[in-house]
Amino acid sequence: MARAAAKLQVIRPAEAVERPRARPARASADPEQSSTTRIVESITTAIVERRLMPGTKLAEQKIADIFKVSRTIVRQALNRLSRDKLVTLEPARGARVAEPSVEEARQVFEVRHMLESAVVRRLAASITPEQVARLRAHLADEQASVQRVDVSGRTRLLADFHEVLAQMLGNDTLAEMLGELLSRCSLIALMYQSSHSAEHSYAEHVAIVDALEKRDARAAARLMEDHLEHVEANLKLDPRVPDLEAALLPKD
């Protein structure tokens, strides 16, 4: 823990992290609510996949034009994102993708270390063959995305791995908390993950699953701690700020 915190003190100006994709929208009979949710999830996913960088301006009218909705709906979406600490709202500057401070980054990573070590310790005691098979299938998807240099795909899958582990404990609140932390962690990133770093993360995920399959709680927790420390160190700066429409509505 101390080593992870020390690393964050020298972030310049931020370091990248892994993150999970946005959760599927809940069914809603209210068209306005559905539109708001769609915008929230599109922006969250764009942040998670590093298509929107910290500090990117989120112009209400531009987003309204992209999604063909009113600015009122856009404002509702931005307010929700602000409550989730993904967007900052300032009277003079409008809405922007949040720019976490070094102290906020340190705190988020500290919580991740505590939560995820506990997750793998508990999961090692109860994991089933079916769950191991599910994790192996996820690892196969990770490997394929790394090999074909699918940056957004591998970023999403590498992050999803952590949330899948939490989901396997059957605690929806825990999985939701971790998902929110992972989304906030993505804002620390100004860089895309390098191919080498992605391969390294995949290999560490394999080692964690191997330990879980052996029900070795101590090894699983140690490997998770090491993995989170490596994630902090293995990513590079990328100051690109893409076109807003291209980020929110990527081509298939």
N, C-alpha and C positions, 0 to 999 in steps of 0.2 A: 504493500500500500504506500509506504513512504517513498519507495523508488518511483512509483507511478506519479505521485504528487510532485516529486522533485523535477521530473521531466517536464511537467506542464508549466513550470515556472519559466522555461526558456522558449516557449512557443513564439514564433515570429511569422505573422502576427497570430496565426492559428494553425492547428495541425488537423489533418483529416482523420476520419474515423469511419468505421463501418456502420451502416444503418439498414432497417427493414423497410419494406414497402408500406404504403398507407393501407389501412384496413378497408375491407369492402364496405360500401355504403349500406346502412340499414334501410330496409324498405320503408318508403314513406308515401302516403297518399297525398301529401301536400306538395304541389309542384314547386312552390317557392323554396320549401325546405330541401327538396331534392336538388334543386339548382345550387343552393348554398353549399350543400354537402359535396356536390360534384366539384365545385371550385376549391373547397377546402382540400379535398383529396388530390386534385390535380396539382395544386401548389405544394402540398406535402410530399407527393411522389417526386416532383421535380427537384425539391430540395434533397430528398433521400438519394436520388440518383445523380446528384451533383450537376443538374442542369440549371439550377438557380443558385448563385453564389450569395454568401452573406453581403448585405448592403445593397442588393439589387432593388431598384425602385419598382414598386407594384402600383402602377397608375390605375386608378379606379375605372376611368373611361376606357382605357385600352383593354382591361380584363373584361369589362362589360361587352365591348365589341367582339372580343374573341369568343365568349360564351353566349352572346346574343341574349343578354339579360339586362335588367336595370342596374343602375349604380347602387340602388338600395340593397339589392341582393349581394352585390360584390362587397359592400360595406359590412353586411352581416357576416360574410365569410371571413373577411379580414379581421373582424372583431373576435371571431372564434379562434383564428390562428394566433392572434395576439394573446388570448388567454392561455394558449398552449405554449407560449414563449417562442413561437416560430416566426412571428412578425412583430415589428415595432411600429407603433402609430404615434406620430408627432404632428402637432398642429401646423408647424411651418414646413415640414418636409413630406408629410403624407405617410404612406405605408412603405416599408422596406423590409426585406428579409433580415431577420435579426442578426446581430453581430455579437456573439457571446464574448464576455470578458475572459481573461485568463483565469480569474478566480471562479467564475461560473463553470468554466471547463473543468477545473480541478475538482469542484464539488460534484459535477455530473459523473466524472470518471470514478471518483471515490465511491459513489453510490453504486455504480455498475460493478465495481470490484466486490463490494459486499454482497449485492444481490446475486450476481452470477456465480460466485463461489458457492453460495448456499444452494442455488438451484442445482448445480451438478452434484453436490454432496447428497442432496435428498434424492435426486433422480437415480443416482448410482444404487441406492438401496431398494428401488422399486421398479426399475426399468424392465420392460418385457421384451421378448424376442420380436414381437410385432413393432414395438417402438424402435428397436435397433434397426430393423429392416427399413422403417420409414426414414431414419437418419441416414442410412447407407444410400437410399435412393436420392435423398437431398444432396448428399456429397457427390453423387454421380452427376447431378445437374450442375453443381458448382464447378466440378472439374471440366465439364463440357463447355461451360461459359468462359472459363479461364482460357481454355485451349483455342477457342474461336475469337478471343479478344473482344468479347461482348462486354464493354465497360459497364453500361447501365444494368445489364442482366447480372453480371457477376457481383456488382455492388449490392444489388437487391438481395441476391441469394446468400451472399456471405453474411449479410446483416440478418436476414430471415432465420438463419441457423440458430441465432441466439434466442429469438422469440419462440421458435419451435421447441427448444429445450424447456422453456418456461411453461408453454402450453401443455407439455407432457405431464406436468405435475397436477393438471386439472384445476389450477387456480387462475380463474379469469382475471382477477384483480391484479395478480402478480404479472401475468402476461401483458396486461394493458399498461401497467407501470413501466415495465421494461421497454415496451414498444415506444412509449412517450420519451423515455430517456434516450433511446436509440435515435429517434427523430431529432432531438435536441443536439445530440452528439454530431449529427451530420452538419450542423451549422458551424462547427469548429473547423470544418474542412474548407479550404480554398483550393484544394488540389484534387485531381482524379488519382485513384490508386494506380500505382505502376503495375505492370504485368508481373514483375518479380514479387512485389508485395502481395498481390492477389494469390499467386501460387504458394507463397509462404503461409498466408492465412488458411488456404485450403488444406495444406499439409497439417497445420496445427489443429484444424477441425477434425481431421481424420484421427489424430492422436487422442483427442478428447473422446471421440466416439469409441475408440479402442478401449480406453480406460473405463468408460461407462459399461461397455459390454462385459468387461471383467468384473464389474461391480466394485471397482477400486476407487472409493470416494476420495481418498487422500490424493491419489495421482490425478484424478479428474479435476479437483480443485486447484492443484498446483499448475496443471497445464492451462487451465482457464486464466489464472493469474498471469502466467507468463505470456499467454496469447494477448491479453488486453494491454500489457505493457508493450509488446511488439507492435500492436496496431497503432499506438501513439507515435512510434518512432519511424515507421516504414513508409510514410506517405509524403508527397512532395507538393510544393506550392504551384497552383495554377490560377492566375488572376483573371481568367476569362469571364466575362459577363455576357451571356448569349442573348439573342433577341427574345423578348418575352413570349411572343406567340410561338416561336419554335420550341421554347422550353416547355410551355404548358400543353401544347398539342403536337407532340413529336409524330413524325411520319412513321407508319408501320414498315 
